[in-house]
Amino acid sequence: MTASFRYQLRGTGAREARSVEDYRRFARRAVPRMVWAYIEGGAEDMRTVAANRAAFDRWQLRQRVLTGHPARDDLSVTVAGETLDVPIVLAPTGLTGMTNWRGEAAVARAAERSGTRMVLSSAATYSVEEVAAATTAHHWFQLYPWRDRELMGSLMARAARVGAPTLVVTVDVPIHGGRELELRHGMGTPPVLTPARVLDAAVRPRWWYGFFRYRRVTVRHLEDEGGVAAAVRSVRRQAGLIRVDLGWDDVAWMRDQWPGRLFVKGILDPEDAVRALDVGADGVVVSNHGGRQLDGTVPSLDALPAIAAAVAGRGEVLIDGGVRRGSDIVKALCLGADAVCVGRPFLYGLAARGEDGVVDVLRILRTELARTMTLMGVHKLNDLGPAWLVETGGGR
Ligand SMILES: Cc1cc2nc3c(=O)[nH]c(=O)nc-3n(C[C@H](O)[C@H](O)[C@H](O)COP(=O)(O)O)c2cc1C
């Protein structure tokens, strides 16, 4: 009997997880290798995936003692006009139902239980309407500037109708990155199934059952739109909608259509950040797509200070890529972020323990953030700034 099979029968054991890294290990056992390659993989040599993490190690935390500050429970921030209990937003991730069939509906509920919001991907396996029906809070919506404006208009209208307050426009996918790990494991449209890969999935009966029973593996929004019936075709169609010749006029057009707040995600250059604000964005997400697009580009954290300086309070600055600890959140806030987004960490929680796993990952990050601040001698989030960091170089 394989370790995965035993795990699946007894439960993944993930209740023992104490950190995001623990969840990562449990998640790896919970899903087939092909799905793991999709979650964990990045572009080409995955240097940017590693660099996103290493960037956090170049900064050390200052520690002040005997400050007399009382224990601090309030970690709330206001982002996009909403007060969140934690400075952590759940990043958009496509095809989340492959991780666990409960998918984006479970992630949104977990975000809500944790006092924050999820950004629903346009490539989600649950539609905006399904997520709205499964939750009480209004979650954000992410959209790529696709080639079909009618389709984009329709999706924005649907998101606005269910009350999504904020649109996140992802601009770093003019073409797909070279996801070699995914290809190596047969992840594609359609997936390349070999007897070994089928067996690898079959020894995970929980995952297998959810996969076949609920089939949450398609881009639900595209299936709804235009009646694209075939599941595989929805994913293929999404790939066909991506445009290489994207321009700022596409974002400006989306700004005109969208009634709520708008963030531009995938910004790594200060001039682009300013440009985003010039076309009417309320903020930017400093991001390299978790290292899944351009391999060898700058780590998000390294790009953050110059972008925060260029934005200079004209808009809000979020960041994602490699946030795995509360201390990482402290560093990002010190360097100018208003809040962070996490992607893979909540997918680990979802894979290992479903909705409760996502809640637990957020609880862990929150606890670590509070503990780090107390140990540093920082009283409140607003007090964080560059003066609390020491740059020592190094890295993993
Ligand atoms: C499995 C997966 C799917 C993703 N799908 C999308 C997507 O549909 N739209 C998008 O804007 N970003 C997508 N991203 C990127 C995330 O929004 C985010 O930028 C990235 O995961 C942050 O890095 P982290 O995973 O290290 O936290 C995806 C990331 C992962 C891991």
The ligand as a Tripos MOL2 file, in Angstrom:
@<TRIPOS>MOLECULE
LIG
   31    33     1     0     0
SMALL
NO_CHARGES

@<TRIPOS>ATOM
      1 C1         -2.3640   27.1790   -9.4690 C.3       1 LIG1
      2 C2         -2.3160   28.6710   -9.7090 C.ar      1 LIG1
      3 C3         -3.2240   29.2370  -10.5950 C.ar      1 LIG1
      4 C4         -3.1960   30.6230  -10.8170 C.ar      1 LIG1
      5 N1         -4.1550   31.1810  -11.6240 N.ar      1 LIG1
      6 C5         -4.2030   32.5310  -11.7540 C.ar      1 LIG1
      7 C6         -5.2790   33.1510  -12.4460 C.ar      1 LIG1
      8 O1         -6.1960   32.5010  -12.9470 O.2       1 LIG1
      9 N2         -5.2630   34.5150  -12.5540 N.ar      1 LIG1
     10 C7         -4.2680   35.2790  -11.9900 C.ar      1 LIG1
     11 O2         -4.3060   36.4970  -12.0950 O.2       1 LIG1
     12 N3         -3.2670   34.7080  -11.3040 N.ar      1 LIG1
     13 C8         -3.2070   33.3640  -11.1640 C.ar      1 LIG1
     14 N4         -2.2070   32.7940  -10.4160 N.ar      1 LIG1
     15 C9         -1.1930   33.6530   -9.7720 C.3       1 LIG1
     16 C10        -1.6540   34.0520   -8.3720 C.3       1 LIG1
     17 O3         -2.7510   34.9280   -8.4360 O.3       1 LIG1
     18 C11        -0.5420   34.7500   -7.5900 C.3       1 LIG1
     19 O4         -0.0240   35.8040   -8.3590 O.3       1 LIG1
     20 C12         0.6040   33.8120   -7.1710 C.3       1 LIG1
     21 O5          0.1190   32.5370   -6.8460 O.3       1 LIG1
     22 C13         1.3130   34.4070   -5.9570 C.3       1 LIG1
     23 O6          2.4160   33.6620   -5.5930 O.3       1 LIG1
     24 P1          2.3980   32.5490   -4.4240 P.3       1 LIG1
     25 O7          1.7020   31.3580   -5.0050 O.co2     1 LIG1
     26 O8          3.8370   32.3190   -4.1610 O.co2     1 LIG1
     27 O9          1.6500   33.1190   -3.2370 O.co2     1 LIG1
     28 C14        -2.2190   31.4220  -10.1820 C.ar      1 LIG1
     29 C15        -1.3080   30.8250   -9.3020 C.ar      1 LIG1
     30 C16        -1.3490   29.4740   -9.0530 C.ar      1 LIG1
     31 C17        -0.3780   28.8780   -8.0610 C.3       1 LIG1
@<TRIPOS>BOND
     1     1     2 1
     2     2     3 ar
     3     2    30 ar
     4     3     4 ar
     5     4     5 ar
     6     4    28 ar
     7     5     6 ar
     8     6     7 ar
     9     6    13 1
    10     7     8 2
    11     7     9 ar
    12     9    10 ar
    13    10    11 2
    14    10    12 ar
    15    12    13 ar
    16    13    14 ar
    17    14    15 1
    18    14    28 ar
    19    15    16 1
    20    16    17 1
    21    16    18 1
    22    18    19 1
    23    18    20 1
    24    20    21 1
    25    20    22 1
    26    22    23 1
    27    23    24 1
    28    24    25 2
    29    24    26 1
    30    24    27 1
    31    28    29 ar
    32    29    30 ar
    33    30    31 1
@<TRIPOS>SUBSTRUCTURE
     1 LIG1         1 GROUP 0 **** ****
